[in-house]
Amino acid sequence: MDTENFEKSKTKKVGYRNPPEHSRFQKGKSGNPTGRPKGTLNVATVVARTLQEKVAVNENGKRRAVTKLEAAFRKLTNKAITGDLRAVQLLATLARSAEEREVPEAASDRSLDETEDKVFSEILKRIEAARKGETDETVTK
């Protein structure tokens, strides 16, 4: 063995995350030359396209074309109305999620000042009293 090559191999670190130079990726050449073919769809795109397809629905004796997403939500809502607890839970979760997305971020960052907090607590007390059947006078005392 040549002493010069021996010295070179000693100075070059080879091991975990340090492959030998001869087997490293070449500059300007991709590690995955074929890659994902153009036009191949990911799962999110396929789901979005599928949910946007139209289906015929009978509503009050009339046929109407609605998206599959809308038809699914109508079916879920109808099951929840009939008393299916799983449908009620899923619908409540979806509604909460939709409401959270609608709230502007600037409004959610703003905290209530002291007077607004007092006003809201008074309103809540009045609502609770109205549910119990109490009059407005008993709440303010």
N, C-alpha and C positions, 0 to 999 in steps of 0.2 A: 504494500500500500504506500502510496505517495505521501510524504509528510505534509506537503502543501494542501492536498485534499483533506487530510486528516485534520489540519488546523482549521480549514474552512468549515468542515462539518461540526467541529466543536463550537465555533463561534455562532453558527446559525442554530437558533432554538427551534426544535421540532417537537410537537406534542399536541396537547389539547388546545384547540383554536389557533394552532400554528402548523399548518400542513407544510410538507416539503415544497420548495419553490417550483419544482417541475410539475406538481399536480395542482397548483393553484389556478384560479380563473385567470385567463389571459386578459390583458387590458383591451378594452373596446369590444369584448366578446361577451354576450349574455350567458348567465348561468343556466337559463331556461330558454333556449333559442326558439322552440316551437311555441311555448306559452299557451295561454288560453286562446282558442280560435276566435277570430272576430265574429260578432253576431251571436255568440253563445250567451244565453240569458242566465242571470243569477236567480236565486229563489225569490227574492223580493220582487223582481220584475215580473216573474211568472204569476205570483200571487196577485199583484196589483192588476195585471191584465185580466186575469180570470175573474176577479171581483168586479171589474168594470163591464163585463159582458152583460148583455140584456137578456132577460127572460120574460115570458108572458105570464101575467098574474091576473086572476079573476078577482075583481074588487067591486062589490055591490052589483054583481051581474054583468059588469063590463070588463073586457079584457084590456089590460094596460101593460106596457113594456117598462120594466124597472130593472135596475142593475141587480146582479146577484147579491151584492153587499146589502142593498136596501131590502131585498126580499128576505135575506137571512135575519136582519134586524127586526123586520116585521114579524117573522115567525118566532123569534126569541121573545119579543114583546108580548105576542099573543099567548105564548106558553107561560110567561110570567103572570099575566093577567088571570089565567085559569088556576093559578096557585102552585105552579111547579117551583119549589124552593131553589133548586139549582139554577133555574132560569132567572129567578129574581136576584140571586146573588151575582150571577154573571152580568146581568143587565146593570145592576148597581155599580159594580166595579168598572164596567165600560163607561158608564155615565160620569163617574168620578174622574176617570182618566181623561175623558173629553173635556170636562170642566177645567181641570188643571191646565190643560194645554191652551185653553181660551184666555185664561187670565194673563194680562200683560205682565211682563217681568218687572217693569218699573213700579206697578201698583203693588205687587207682592213684596217688594223690598221696603216699601214705606210702612213704618209702624204707626199705630194709633197714638195720638197725643192724649193727655189726661182727660180733657173735656169730651172727646169723641168716645173714649172708653166708658165714661159715666153715662153718656147718652145711650150707648148700645146696651149697657147693663140695665138701665131703666126700661128700655123697650122690651128686653127679654123678660124682665119681671112682669110687665104688663101682659105680655103674651101668655106666660105661664098662669097668671091669675085669671085671664079670660078663659083658659082651658078648664080651670078648676071651677069656674062659675062665680068667682069673687068679683066685687065691684072695684072700680078704680080708686075709690076712697080708702079702702082697706090696704091697698098696695102702697100708697104714699105715706101711710102712718108709720 
